[in-house]
């Protein structure tokens, strides 16, 4: 399979538009969560977990909407950003059609402590100040499935206070994009910038994601969308 650029015909342009629509919806929610959370930190000197109620108000309608693309979303606090919790995830997921809080051990002394500081969906936005897409990887914590996690930094007066983000199952991404991808009648794959396959119209279903990470602890700067355009690789290449 070539890694040269494909000539973009009408079919591939439609694929790109669909990819950008899904990516835009996920990042749109992340940005809204970021703005609401930043406003809380901006207007009061001390922020506690109870002050983050606006996150659920933003997330719940999106998760429970008919044909929702997003499976989970929320805010993850920077270390020591909150007055009453050193580590905290204000994160919610859809379970049997109902929005539920993600419960994890945020006590560093706990046996199952969830140390997210080095995970790419948190680390990359913190270091770069830019939004990031992690995956595909198997998210054993929230979706228990191949997942793309979209995160943006939350910064208040040059202070990093955490990340806001949204999860999209690769299955959901595939369901939205694959029919159009197949209609191109060309062998095409959507990949991240490390060459990991996000979606292909030629590989069997069980092999479409074999190049994905096996867990969120594996550093991955990959993204299926770069500078607002999806990366496509395939045959029938034309310069």
N, C-alpha and C positions, 0 to 999 in steps of 0.2 A: 504493500500500500504506500503510495507516494505521500510525502508531506508538503508537496508544492501547493500553491494556491489554486483553488478551483475557479474556473470562469463562472460567474454567478448568473445563471439563467433565472427565469421567473420562478421556477420551482424552488431553487435554492434560496432565492430572496424571501419566498414565503416561509421556508424553514427558519431562516434567520429572524424574521419578524415574530414567529411563534416563540422561538427561544427567548428573544428579548422581552416578549410579553410576560412569560413566566418569571424570568429574572427580574423584570421591572416590578411585578406584583410582590415578590419576596422582599426585594430591597425597599420597595415603597413602604411596606409594613415596618421593616426594620428602622427606616428613617423616621417614621412617625413615633415609634417607641423611643427612639433616641431623642427626638425633640421634646417629647413629653417628660422624659426622665431628666434631661438636661435642665428643663425649666424648674423642676423640683429642687435640684441642687443649686440652681442659680438664685432662687428666692429665699432660701433658708440656710443658715450656716451649718446646721446639724440635720442630717437625713437618717431616718430609721426605716426599717423594713415596712412598717405600717404606712409610710409616706408614699409607697410605690403602688398604691391601689389603682392608679391610672393605667398601669400596664395591662391588667386584666380587662379593663374597659375597652382598650384598643384591640386586644388580641381575640377576645371571645367572639365577637361578631364575625370576624374573618375565619376563624377555625370552624365555626358552626354554619357558615354559609353553604347553600346548596352547591355541590360540585366544587368544593373548596380545594385549592391547590396546596395550601399550606397545612402542615401537620402539627407544627409546634412553633412557639415564638415566645420572646420575652426579653428580659434584661439580665445581664450577669455583672455583678458589681466588681469593681476593682478591689484589690486587697486593701482593707481598712477604710474603704470609702464610706461605709455605713457605721453609724455610732453604736449599733447594737448587734453587729455581726461582722466578723473579720472577713468571712467568705459568704457569698449569698447568690443564689439563682432565683430570680423572680421570673420563672419560666413555666409555661403552660402548654399542654398537649391535648390533642383530641383523642378520647378513649370511648369507643362505643357511641359516638355521636355527641359526647358531652365533654366540655372543657374541664380538664383537671390539672391541678398543680403538680409539677414534677417534684418529687420528693427525693432528695439526695442527702448524704451525710456531709455537712459543711463544717464539721468540727475536726480540726487538724489532729486531734487526739483520737479520733474515732478509727475503728478497724477498717471501715469502708470509706474513709475520707476521700471525697472527690476533688482532687487537686487539678483545677482547670487552667492554672496560670501558664503552663507551657503548651497547651493544646493550640493548634493552628488557628481555629476559629476565634480564639481570644488573643493569642500572642501576636498574630500578624497585624490586626487593626491597632493593637497597642503600640507596636514598634513603628509601623509605617504611617499611622494616622489616616489610612485609607480603608475603604470597604474591601471585603474579601469573600470568596466562595471556597469553602472546604469540601473536598470530596471528588468523586463518590467514595464513601466509606461506610462501613457497617456501624450504625449507631445503636449499640446495645443498651444505651441508657434511656433513650426517648422513643424513637420509632421502631427499634428492633428490626431495622431493614436497611438496605442501601439508601443513603441519604446525601443530599446536598445541603450544606448549612451556609446561609447568607448572613454575614455580620458586618456591622458598621461601628466605628468607635463613638463613644459618648464623651465629649470633651466640653468642659465648662471653664471658661477663662483660662485656657491653656492647661487645664488640669484634666488628666484622663481619669474618668470615674467608672468606666466599664465598657461593655459592648451591648448592643441591641441586635437581635437577630431573628431569623426565621428558618425553619426546616421544611424542605420539600423532599418527599420520597422520590427516589429515582424512578420507581414504578409510575408515579403520578406524572413526572416529567415525561417519561416514555409514552404514556397514554395520550398526552397532549400533543407530542411532537411526531411520534413514529408514523402515523398514517400519512402525514404530509411528506415525511422523509422517504417512505417507501414509494411514494408517487413520483419521486424524482427520476426513477428508473436508472439511477447511477449508484454505484457502491460508494457510500458516504458514511463517515463517522464524525460525531461531535466529540472532541477530546479536550482535556484540560492542557495547560501549558507544559505538563510533564509527560504528555503522551498517554495519559490514562483515559480509557474509553468511557465516556459518559453515555453515549447512545450510538448505535449503529443499525443500518438497515440491511446488513448482510450477515452478521454473526447470529448463530442460534440464540434463543432467549437465555439459555443457561450460561452462555459464554460472553454475553454482552458486557458484563461488568467484571470479568476475571482480572483485569488490570487495576481494579480499584484497591484502595487501602483496606486493610482488615480491621481498622479501628481508628477512632479519633485521636489516639495518642501518637500516630505516625505523622510527623511534620509533612505538610503538603501545601505548597503555595499554588497549587493548580486551580484553575478556574475555567469553566466552560464558556465564559464570556470575557473577552479582553477588550478594553477600550470601547465597550458597548457593542461589539460584534462577536458572534460565536466563531470558534475555530472549527473549520471543516477540513477534513482530509479525505482524499478518495482517488479513484481512477478517472480516466477520461479527462486528464489534466491539460489545461491550456495556459500558456504564459500570456 
